[in-house]
Amino acid sequence: MTASLAPHPHPARILALRIAAAPALAVLAALTAAPAHAAPADDVRVNEVVTTGDVDDSIELYNKGATPVDLSGWILKDDNSSSKYKIASGTTLAPGAFRAFDVHSSFGLGSSDKARLYLPDGSTLVDSFTWSKHSEPSWSRCQDGTGAFKTAALTLGAPNDCGSGPGTTPVAWPGGSSVSTADASNVFGQDLSGLQQDGSVMWGAQNSGKLWRLVKNASGGWSPDTAGGWSAGKSLRFPGGSGTPDSEGVTVPGAGASGGVYVSSERNADSSGTSRLSVLRYDVSGTATTLTAAKEWNLTSDLPAVGSNLGLEALTWVPDSHLTGAGFKDASTGAAYDPARYGAHADGVFFVGVEGTGMIYGYVLADSGAYTRVAALSSGMSGVMELQWEPQADRLWAVCDDTCSGQHRTLRVDASGAFATTAVFNRPSGMSNLNNEGFAIAAAAECVAGSKPVYWSDDSNTSGHALRKGTITC
């Protein structure tokens, strides 16, 4: 365990607190602190502040040091010393990790205010930031943990957006420009959202709490499966048979649907004003027309608060084998991702996309019902409506709807062990700016002459069609 003093230990300075990763002991030095400064050896920094927009008032902390820090009982304040948010016991910040705290239940962050971080004694100031206007949408340190604050894109729980990097200039769609309808007229109506192609089956999530099983038709599109009770889709329920999930994203693990179909939901439609950011697993092997979730991973408390209709819009699964081979870094530990650490799970990480912030988070969803967040990153877009893992190209697709003019981005694990944007694509020139909330990619086996099909679902059912078909290069 190490404690470091400020270079000149005047009583107006602070003794830095460092907490080692092994024994859970803490040493607190009792030098008094001037309210405007913290000792330079402190590793925990106020890193991002959000005061307005689709996310509730939030303060993000970042550990720029080399050892984990136990934040149990640390206190966040605004400019009013009587306003306090106490960090929950057992909260640890790994080296290089980011953690956002929704403080709006304790105090509001105004247009001219402060974010202050204190040790558990409530008087030893660790770090602070003062501003004179609302965030637009974020006040972010650039670079993380060390730089000055600037207005930037919202990236709570992930590295700050400190400027354009490689691969951020939009280019033409990497496939054919023409797009055709892929369903019969007025089959689905509005609100068809996430898509996932699983061999000869397409799974579709509809916001009304419905899951579709689609099969290929003679025209090369998709139609509802008429067998097994799927002809009108199946109604979804939360565990125990209650509620109506606002189903948005859908994916299957490496075993396919036999391992369960996973659906992301942003709320219970029976209580539509309250966020319920969940991933649900369904057994789809029976013939009943109502499916009750076998498991729910409710992530609400682990994510920044958003509006009840701005939650988990996207969902995809990335295999452990790829992540370990690519050197993926586990944000919860600061070390290389080790699947064995998490016991029985679906042999991969589930990535969810938040509509209201454009953020992407990666979770290990244990069979026990436990979950661990292992990644947080910005999609680089104002919203993310779909995520798709493309194993043939070892890349993650993030898709925005007409909010971003149909922009698509690809991401890969970079040298730092994090997913980073590699390319930004405009929608195909032959497709209007539709409200596309779903995107699915055919498998490598469907490549013909260097191209394979892709599909979009239009939430608005424009011109009576919810599904459209295009191509990308293999």
C-alpha positions in Angstrom: 0.0 0.0 0.0 1.4 3.4 -1.0 0.6 6.9 0.2 2.2 9.9 -1.6 2.5 13.4 -0.4 2.2 16.6 -2.5 5.6 18.0 -3.4 5.3 20.7 -0.7 3.4 19.4 2.3 2.0 22.7 3.5 -1.2 22.3 5.6 -3.1 23.8 2.7 -2.4 20.8 0.6 -3.9 17.3 0.6 -2.3 13.9 1.4 -3.1 11.7 -1.6 -4.9 8.4 -1.1 -3.8 5.3 -2.9 -5.4 2.0 -2.4 -3.6 -1.1 -3.6 -5.3 -3.9 -5.5 -4.5 -6.7 -3.0 -5.3 -6.2 0.8 -8.4 -4.1 1.4 -6.8 -1.6 3.8 -7.0 2.1 3.5 -4.7 4.8 5.0 -6.0 8.4 5.2 -3.6 11.2 6.0 -4.9 14.0 8.1 -3.5 17.1 6.4 -6.0 19.9 5.8 -7.0 20.7 2.3 -7.5 24.0 0.5 -10.9 23.8 -1.3 -9.6 24.6 -4.7 -6.9 21.9 -5.1 -6.1 18.3 -4.7 -2.8 16.6 -4.3 -1.3 15.9 -7.7 -0.7 12.2 -6.8 -4.4 11.5 -6.6 -5.4 9.0 -9.3 -9.2 9.5 -9.4 -10.3 12.5 -11.4 -13.6 14.1 -12.3 -13.5 13.3 -16.0 -16.9 14.2 -17.5 -20.0 16.2 -16.4 -23.4 16.2 -18.0 -25.9 18.8 -16.9 -28.6 18.7 -19.6 -30.1 16.6 -22.4 -31.4 13.1 -22.7 -29.2 11.9 -19.8 -29.9 12.9 -16.1 -27.3 15.0 -14.3 -24.2 12.8 -14.1 -20.6 13.0 -13.0 -18.0 10.5 -14.4 -14.9 9.5 -12.5 -11.7 8.1 -14.1 -8.8 6.2 -12.5 -5.6 7.4 -14.2 -3.4 5.3 -11.9 -2.0 1.8 -12.1 -3.9 0.2 -9.1 -7.7 -0.2 -8.3 -9.3 2.3 -6.1 -12.0 1.5 -3.6 -14.6 4.4 -3.9 -16.8 3.1 -1.1 -18.3 6.1 0.8 -16.6 8.8 -1.4 -18.9 11.8 -1.8 -19.9 13.9 -4.8 -21.2 17.4 -4.3 -22.2 20.4 -6.4 -21.5 24.0 -5.3 -23.8 23.5 -2.3 -22.0 21.7 0.5 -25.2 20.4 2.0 -26.0 18.5 -1.2 -24.3 15.1 -1.1 -24.3 11.9 -3.2 -22.6 9.0 -1.4 -21.0 6.4 -3.6 -22.2 2.9 -2.7 -20.1 0.5 -0.6 -18.2 -2.0 -2.7 -17.7 0.3 -5.7 -14.2 -0.1 -7.1 -12.6 1.7 -10.0 -10.0 -0.3 -12.0 -7.0 1.3 -13.5 -8.0 3.1 -16.7 -11.6 2.6 -15.9 -14.5 5.1 -16.2 -17.6 5.2 -14.0 -20.5 7.6 -14.3 -22.8 8.4 -11.4 -26.4 9.7 -11.8 -26.6 12.3 -9.1 -29.9 14.0 -10.0 -31.8 12.3 -7.2 -29.4 14.0 -4.7 -28.9 17.4 -6.4 -29.2 19.1 -9.8 -26.3 20.4 -11.8 -27.1 23.9 -13.0 -25.9 26.1 -15.8 -23.3 27.6 -13.5 -22.2 25.1 -10.9 -19.5 22.7 -9.7 -18.8 19.0 -9.5 -16.7 18.1 -6.5 -15.3 14.8 -5.3 -14.4 14.2 -1.6 -13.0 11.3 0.4 -15.5 9.6 2.8 -14.8 12.2 5.5 -16.7 14.7 3.4 -14.1 17.4 3.8 -10.9 16.2 2.0 -11.3 17.4 -1.6 -9.9 15.1 -4.3 -10.9 16.9 -7.5 -13.4 19.4 -8.8 -14.6 21.2 -12.0 -16.5 24.5 -12.3 -18.5 25.7 -15.3 -20.5 28.7 -16.3 -22.9 27.2 -18.9 -24.7 23.9 -19.5 -22.9 21.0 -21.1 -23.4 20.8 -24.9 -23.9 17.9 -24.4 -20.9 17.1 -22.2 -18.1 18.7 -20.4 -15.1 16.4 -20.9 -11.4 16.3 -20.0 -9.1 16.0 -22.9 -7.1 14.0 -22.5 -8.8 11.7 -20.0 -7.8 12.3 -16.4 -5.2 15.0 -17.2 -6.4 17.6 -19.7 -8.6 20.7 -19.5 -12.3 20.4 -19.9 -14.0 21.2 -23.2 -17.5 20.7 -24.7 -17.6 17.3 -26.5 -19.8 14.4 -27.4 -21.4 12.5 -24.5 -19.3 9.4 -23.7 -20.3 8.6 -20.1 -18.5 5.4 -19.0 -16.0 5.5 -21.9 -13.0 7.4 -23.1 -13.8 11.1 -23.9 -14.3 12.2 -27.4 -11.3 14.5 -27.8 -11.4 15.1 -31.5 -11.7 13.2 -34.8 -9.6 10.1 -35.2 -8.9 7.9 -38.2 -11.8 6.4 -40.0 -14.4 9.1 -39.1 -15.0 10.6 -42.6 -18.1 9.1 -44.2 -17.5 7.2 -47.4 -19.8 5.5 -49.9 -21.7 2.4 -49.0 -19.5 -0.7 -49.4 -21.9 -2.6 -51.7 -24.5 -2.1 -54.3 -26.4 1.2 -54.4 -29.8 -0.3 -55.1 -32.2 -1.4 -52.4 -35.5 -3.4 -52.8 -38.3 -4.4 -50.5 -38.0 -7.7 -48.7 -41.5 -8.3 -47.3 -45.0 -8.4 -48.6 -47.2 -5.3 -48.2 -48.3 -4.5 -44.7 -47.2 -7.7 -43.0 -45.7 -6.1 -39.9 -47.1 -2.6 -39.6 -45.0 -0.1 -37.6 -42.4 -0.7 -34.9 -40.4 -3.6 -36.3 -36.9 -3.0 -34.8 -33.9 -5.3 -34.3 -33.0 -8.1 -36.7 -30.7 -11.1 -36.5 -30.1 -13.6 -39.3 -29.5 -17.1 -38.0 -28.8 -19.3 -40.9 -32.1 -19.8 -42.8 -34.1 -17.9 -40.1 -34.4 -14.2 -39.5 -35.4 -13.1 -36.0 -37.2 -9.8 -35.6 -38.0 -7.8 -32.5 -41.1 -5.6 -32.5 -41.5 -2.8 -30.0 -45.0 -4.0 -29.0 -43.5 -6.9 -27.1 -43.4 -9.3 -30.0 -40.8 -11.7 -31.5 -41.0 -12.8 -35.1 -39.5 -15.9 -36.7 -39.1 -15.3 -40.4 -38.2 -17.7 -43.2 -37.0 -17.0 -46.7 -39.6 -16.7 -49.4 -39.5 -17.3 -53.2 -38.8 -13.7 -54.0 -35.6 -13.6 -51.9 -37.2 -11.8 -49.0 -38.7 -12.9 -45.7 -42.1 -14.0 -44.5 -43.5 -15.1 -41.1 -42.9 -18.8 -40.3 -46.4 -20.4 -40.5 -45.3 -23.4 -38.3 -44.9 -23.6 -34.5 -47.3 -20.8 -33.6 -45.2 -18.1 -35.3 -47.5 -17.0 -38.0 -48.4 -13.7 -36.2 -45.3 -13.5 -34.1 -45.2 -14.4 -30.4 -45.9 -12.2 -27.5 -43.1 -11.6 -25.0 -43.3 -11.5 -21.2 -40.9 -10.7 -18.4 -39.9 -13.6 -16.0 -42.9 -14.9 -14.2 -45.2 -14.0 -17.1 -45.8 -10.4 -16.2 -45.5 -7.2 -18.2 -44.8 -6.4 -21.9 -41.2 -5.8 -22.8 -40.6 -2.9 -25.2 -38.5 -5.2 -27.3 -35.9 -3.4 -29.5 -32.8 -5.5 -30.2 -32.4 -9.3 -30.8 -29.4 -11.6 -31.1 -28.4 -15.3 -30.7 -25.2 -16.7 -29.3 -22.8 -19.0 -31.1 -25.0 -22.0 -30.5 -27.8 -20.3 -32.4 -31.4 -20.2 -31.2 -30.9 -23.5 -29.4 -28.9 -21.4 -26.8 -31.8 -19.0 -26.4 -32.9 -15.9 -28.3 -31.8 -12.7 -26.5 -33.9 -9.6 -26.6 -33.0 -6.1 -25.3 -35.8 -4.0 -23.8 -35.9 -0.4 -22.7 -39.0 -0.5 -20.5 -42.1 -2.4 -19.5 -44.8 -1.1 -21.9 -47.3 -1.6 -19.0 -45.4 1.0 -17.1 -44.1 3.1 -20.0 -42.8 6.1 -18.1 -40.1 4.1 -16.3 -36.8 2.8 -17.7 -36.1 -0.9 -17.4 -32.9 -1.5 -19.3 -32.9 -5.3 -19.6 -31.6 -8.2 -21.7 -34.0 -11.1 -21.7 -33.4 -14.7 -22.8 -36.2 -16.8 -24.3 -36.6 -20.5 -25.1 -38.1 -20.5 -28.6 -38.4 -24.3 -29.0 -42.1 -24.7 -28.1 -45.4 -23.9 -29.9 -47.0 -21.6 -27.4 -47.8 -18.2 -28.8 -46.6 -16.4 -25.6 -43.0 -16.6 -24.5 -42.0 -15.9 -20.9 -38.3 -14.9 -20.3 -36.2 -17.7 -18.8 -33.8 -15.1 -17.5 -33.6 -11.3 -17.1 -30.4 -9.2 -16.7 -31.7 -5.8 -15.5 -28.9 -3.4 -16.2 -30.8 -0.2 -15.2 -28.7 0.5 -12.1 -25.4 0.0 -13.9 -26.1 2.5 -16.7 -26.5 6.3 -16.9 -30.2 7.2 -16.6 -32.0 8.0 -19.9 -35.6 8.7 -20.9 -37.8 5.7 -20.7 -38.0 5.5 -24.5 -34.3 6.1 -25.2 -32.8 3.0 -23.7 -31.4 -0.3 -25.0 -32.2 -0.1 -28.7 -29.5 -2.5 -29.9 -28.0 -5.9 -29.0 -25.5 -8.3 -30.5 -23.2 -11.1 -29.3 -19.4 -11.3 -29.9 -17.6 -14.6 -29.2 -15.0 -14.9 -26.5 -12.7 -16.6 -28.9 -12.5 -13.5 -31.1 -12.1 -11.2 -28.1 -9.2 -13.1 -26.5 -7.5 -13.5 -29.8 -7.8 -9.8 -30.6 -6.4 -8.7 -27.2 -9.6 -7.2 -25.9 -9.2 -5.4 -22.6 -11.6 -6.0 -19.8 -12.7 -2.5 -18.5 -13.7 -4.0 -15.1 -10.2 -5.2 -14.4 -7.9 -3.1 -16.6 -6.3 -6.4 -17.8 -6.7 -8.7 -20.8 -10.2 -10.2 -21.0 -10.3 -13.7 -19.4 -13.6 -15.5 -20.0 -12.7 -18.1 -17.3 -13.1 -15.3 -14.7 -16.8 -15.2 -15.2 -17.8 -18.9 -14.9 -20.7 -20.2 -17.0 -22.0 -17.7 -19.6 -22.9 -17.7 -23.2 -19.2 -17.9 -24.4 -19.2 -14.3 -25.5 -19.9 -10.7 -24.6 -23.2 -9.0 -25.2 -22.9 -5.5 -26.6 -25.9 -3.2 -26.1 -26.5 0.2 -27.7 -28.3 3.1 -26.0 -30.5 5.2 -28.3 -30.4 8.4 -26.2 -26.7 8.7 -25.9 -25.1 6.7 -28.8 -23.1 4.7 -26.2 -22.2 1.0 -26.5 -21.6 -1.2 -23.5 -20.3 -4.7 -23.3 -21.6 -7.2 -20.7 -20.8 -10.7 -19.7 -24.2 -12.2 -18.8 -23.6 -15.1 -16.4 -26.0 -18.0 -16.4 -26.5 -17.3 -12.7 -28.1 -14.0 -13.6 -25.1 -11.9 -12.6 -23.6 -9.5 -15.0 -20.3 -7.6 -15.4 -19.7 -4.6 -17.6 -16.4 -5.2 -19.5 -16.6 -2.3 -22.1 -18.0 1.1 -22.6 -17.4 3.2 -25.8 -19.1 5.8 -27.9 -20.5 4.9 -31.2 -19.6 8.4 -32.5 -23.2 9.0 -33.4 -26.0 10.8 -31.6 -27.9 7.5 -31.3 -27.3 3.9 -31.9 -30.3 1.8 -33.1 -28.7 -1.5 -34.1 -25.5 -3.5 -33.5 -24.4 -6.4 -35.5 -21.3 -8.6 -35.2 -20.0 -9.7 -38.6 -17.7 -12.8 -38.0 -16.6 -13.0 -41.6 -14.9 -9.6 -41.3 -14.2 -9.6 -37.6 -16.0 -6.2 -37.2 -18.8 -4.7 -35.1 -21.5 -2.6 -37.0 -23.2 0.3 -35.3 -26.2 1.7 -37.1 -28.2 4.9 -36.7 -31.6 5.7 -38.2 -32.8 8.8 -40.0 -31.6 10.8 -37.0 -28.1 10.4 -38.5 -29.2 10.1 -42.1 -28.8 6.3 -42.0 -25.1 6.3 -41.1 -23.3 3.0 -40.4 -20.0 2.6 -38.6 -17.7 -0.4 -38.2 -15.5 -1.0 -35.2 -12.6 -3.3 -34.4 -10.5 -4.0 -31.4 -7.4 -1.8 -31.7 -3.9 -2.0 -30.2 -5.1 -0.6 -26.9 -7.6 -3.5 -26.5 -10.7 -1.4 -27.1 -13.2 -1.3 -29.9 -12.5 1.8 -32.1 -14.2 3.1 -35.3 -12.5 1.9 -38.5 -14.9 3.2 -41.1 -18.0 5.4 -41.5 -20.4 4.6 -44.3 -23.3 6.5 -45.8 -26.5 4.5 -46.4 -26.8 3.1 -50.0 -27.6 5.9 -52.4 -30.7 4.0 -53.6 -32.3 4.0 -50.2 -34.3 6.9 -48.8 -33.5 8.3 -45.3 -35.7 5.7 -43.6 -36.3 5.1 -39.9 -34.2 2.0 -40.0 -33.9 0.5 -36.5 -32.7 -3.0 -37.6 -29.8 -4.3 -39.7 -28.9 -7.9 -40.4 -26.0 -9.4 -42.4 -26.0 -12.7 -44.2 -23.4 -15.3 -43.4 -20.3 -15.9 -45.5 -22.0 -18.9 -47.1 -24.3 -16.5 -49.0 -21.4 -14.7 -50.8 -21.9 -14.7 -54.5 -19.4 -13.0 -56.9 -18.0 -11.0 -53.9 -21.3 -9.8 -52.5 -23.8 -10.9 -49.9 -27.2 -9.7 -48.7 -27.9 -7.3 -45.9 -31.4 -6.3 -44.6 -32.9 -3.3 -42.8 -36.1 -3.0 -40.8 -38.0 0.3 -41.1 -39.8 1.2 -37.8 -42.1 3.5 -39.8 -43.2 0.8 -42.3 -42.8 3.3 -45.1 -45.0 2.7 -48.1 -46.3 -0.5 -46.3 -43.0 -2.2 -46.1 -40.8 -2.8 -43.0 -38.0 -4.9 -44.6 -35.6 -3.9 -47.3 -32.7 -5.8 -48.9 -29.3 -4.6 -50.2 -25.8 -5.9 -50.5 -22.3 -5.4 -49.1 -19.0 -6.8 -50.4 -17.7 -9.9 -48.8 
